[in-house]
Amino acid sequence: MASMCARLGGVLAPLINMLREPTPTVPMIIFGCAPLLGAALALALPETANQPLPDDIQDIQEPAVGTSQSHRTSEGQPLQDLTSGS
């Protein structure tokens, strides 16, 4: 997805720059509004500050209900538990 957007930007940048001939301010407006639009869209991303990171695949697949780890086997133990035992 990111590669496709980068290629699209690479194609559109020279075309937008060609708009400078009829009106010199149009490319500046487009290139100035694009980062502002990206910043506004980033505000819609979910907040992840102070959230626990998943330790294994089971944490990702399970719904986030508490921090119950009673069903884990030795293969699903977090890395901290495996290294602290020695």
N, C-alpha and C positions, 0 to 999 in steps of 0.2 A: 504494500500500500504506500509506504513512504517513498519507495523507488519510483512508483508511478506518479506521485505528486511532484517529486523532484524533476522528473522528465517533463511533466506538464509545465512546471515553472520555467524550465530551460527553454521550452518552445515559446511560451507566452511572453517572456521578458523582452526579447528583441521586438516583438510585435507591439507591446505596450510602449516601448521606447520610441517606436516610429510615430506614435501619436504626438510626439513633441513638435513635429513640423506644423500641424494646424493650430494646436493650442499647447503652449509650453507647460502649463500647470497640470494637465491631465495625468501624465506619468507620475508626477510627484504626489498627486492626490491618491492614485491607485496604489503606489508603492508605500504610501504612508498609512492608508486605511487597512491594508492587508495585515500588518502586524497587530493593529488594534483589534481587528476582527478575530485573529488567532488568540489574543489575550482574553477577549470576551468569551470565546468558546472554551478556553481553558478553565474558566470559572465554573463551568457546568460539570467538570470532572469530579468524581467523588473524593471526599477528604480522606487522606490516609495517615495524617499525623497522629501519633500516639496509638496506632492500631497495631496489634501483634502481626508479625509476618508469618506466613505458613511455613512449617518446618518440613512437611513432606506432602506427598500427593493426596493423602487422605484429608488433610486440612483444607485442601482446595476443593475436593469433591464434596465434602460435607457442608451442609448449611452452617453458618456461623451461629451456633447456639451454645453459649457458655464456652468453657475450655475443658470439657470432659475428654480425658485421654485414657479411659479405662479399657477400651477395646483394642488398643494397639499391641502388636507383637514386637519382638525384639528387632524385626526388620523395619518397623515403622517408628522407632524411637527417634526423638530429635537428636541432633549431633551433640548438643550439650550433655545429654544423659550418657551417651556412649563414651565421651572423653573424660567425664568426671569420675568414672568408676575405677580408674587405675591409680 
